[in-house]
Amino acid sequence: MYPTAHAHRNVLLLQQRWPRLCEQLRQTPSVPSCFRPTDTPEVTLVIDGLHLTSGYDRQAEARLQARMIPEDAAEAWVYGAALGDLPRVLLERPALRRLHVVLLNPAIFAATTNHIDHTDWLRDERITLHLGAEQTDLHRPFAVAPACLRLADEATTRLRDLIQLELATPYLRRQHARRIHWPTRLQATRPFVASDGDVRMLFGTHPDGLFLVVGDGPSLTEGVDLVRSLRDRAPVLAVYEAYPALCAAGLTPDVVVAIDPERPPAPVPETTPPLVPPLVYFPAVPPEVLDRWSGLRLVAYPQRPDHPLRPLQQAYPRGTLFSAGSTLHATADLAVKMGAGRILLVGADFTQPDAADEAGNLLNGHGEPVGTTRAHRGALRDFERYVLAHPDVQFINASRRGAVILGTTYYDEIAA
């Protein structure tokens, strides 16, 4: 027996079009709290204390959300079905040929089928339903039902992070642009760029080799001995922030990478190696960093086209490196472009133990929750996308202390 007539109609259609997904919805535990409020002019649902939609003008809300997708898009994605208003609005567009609706929490959608008739949009042949847990990447163009994003289940945590990261990126870039006066910064670094070398001189120099990519995460402390043991077998590429720790341990990386526009010159200890390694840098870094570097300097630019260094890049073309804001991204990409077949990640944790209240927890390699920041979480998701986009390179994580990185294996599994 079905609890409501709506449920009966919805389930029959789901069984007909998506039988496997329908069976998974049947097996999904019920949400703890779901009710229809009586104090709003329009029907909505409150699930776990959160309104799935506006209770006053659902149509206007859906049209606002739909503006994220261009009017002439032939294919689009919706993350979170809510009460179906967003798919309905998008299906009105004559240009749309296919609409993918991703369920971020199957239990939420199952609960709505008892109260809302979804058959009008579910029967449209342009609709395809997906489970969020089965989606490995974010698709564009897309729109989001905000409440569904808040209520995403644990299985879709990574997808939720990717969506939030994509939504926040324009704002973060505007904030970043406000913190740095770019004309002044470019004027200060221009003399260095004009005379320094090109990162491309390193590309292809170690084909199919093992590389050590060293980050500055907490696990670097225990990873120093591993770097020392493998030092003679593989090039060591270090983020600028990890350079002092390696110097203090008597280790000289082969290349240091710096991209952070707000990072002051590193406090390099007195044990600075006699042969200073090359510094690969984005011209965004403070000029003091470049002025104090006594070794070879090589210029690189961000791979994305809309970065603020474009005026310098047009005047002084150099090679590019991937980075979504993290120095570790650029360092790993340098290893790949130098020819890496395997990359051992040391100190690549994406965690901050005292920051759990800011962005929640991630799971480490032991299955334990570890604190992180929004910036670290975003950097992790961007790095995972990079790893998945390079299936010909084996990425190995040296430590289980940090966050799990999708697409990597652990060193202790290989060394055992």
Buried (B, 14 or more C-beta within 10 A) or exposed (E): EEEEEBBBBBBEBBBEBBEEBBEBBEEBEEBEEBEEEEEBEEEBBBBBEBBBBBBEEBEEBBBBBBEBBEEEBEBBBBBBBBBBBBBBBBBEBEEBEEBBBBBBBBBBBBBBBBBBBBBEBBEEEBBBBBBBBEBEEBBEEBBBBBBBBBBBBEBBBBBBBBBBBBBEBEEBBEEBEEEBEBEEBBEBBBEBBEEBBBBBEBBEEBEEBBBBBBBBBBBBEEBBEBBBEBBEEBBBBBBBBBBBBBBBBEBBBBBBBBBBBEBEBBEBEEEBBEEBBBBBBBBBBBBEBBEEBEEBBBBBBBBEEEBBBEBBBEEBEBBBBBBBBBBBBBBBBBBBBBBBBBBBBBBBBBBBEEBBEBBBBBEBBEEEEBBBBBBBBBBBBBBBBBBEEBEEBBBBBBBBBBBBBBBBEBBEEEEE
